[in-house]
Amino acid sequence: MSLFYLKNITSVIIEWRKKMNHNDMERPIIYNKPLQKEDFIEWMNEMVRKRIKIPFNIVLIFTALFYILFLVLTILGMKTVSIWYVLLVSICFITALFFQYGMPRILGQLRYNQYCFTRSNGNRTIVFFEDYLELKVGNEQITILPYGNIRKTAITEHLYVMAFPNYVQCIVRQDGFSENDFNIIQERINEKTKNGDK
């Protein structure tokens, strides 16, 4: 008798949890934490370094091989490499370093300036509903972006980025949500993008 009673209580608790989780999935989640300059630099670092990873490595390897060859030939007394070639390779190497480390900072600063300009009209809020997110500035609704239109998502150390068509990106800080809310948003987005609702 007590085993039967225990099974019934367990099934009631499981049903209650399912209902609570379903209600959690439907409620809107509000995000209003402002982004900082460092957030945009972090995102640009992620984007730029991914795109130039292979070319940067090629330049790095070529430069290292060239300098080793130049050093060996100089030690052996065979001055067959012109100083102009050394200068050209050095300029290529410095340019690659700039694109790898300097460009993300510049692009991050530009994006942050744009973000500050849009924030000057009022506080920016993103409301995550069950099927879409809504961007508001002050009390005015700016746009609605359905999760089904998301092309890809990315997670960096502090950020969660959603990429939509036409180069529209929605960037939020992970610590702008409670852990449970962040997981709910990811579940909503994963469900819509995996089901082919695009």
Protein Blocks (a to p, Z undefined) as FASTA:
>chain_A
ZZmmmmmmmmmmmmmmmmmmmmmmmpccddfbdcdfklmmmmmmmmmmmmmmmmmmmmmm
mmmmmmmmmmmmmmnopafbcfklmmmmmmmmmmmmmmmmmmmmmmmmmmmmmmmmmmmn
occdddddfkbccddehjbcfbdcdfklpmbdcddfkbccdddehhiacdddfklpcfkl
mmmmmmmmmmmmmnopZZ
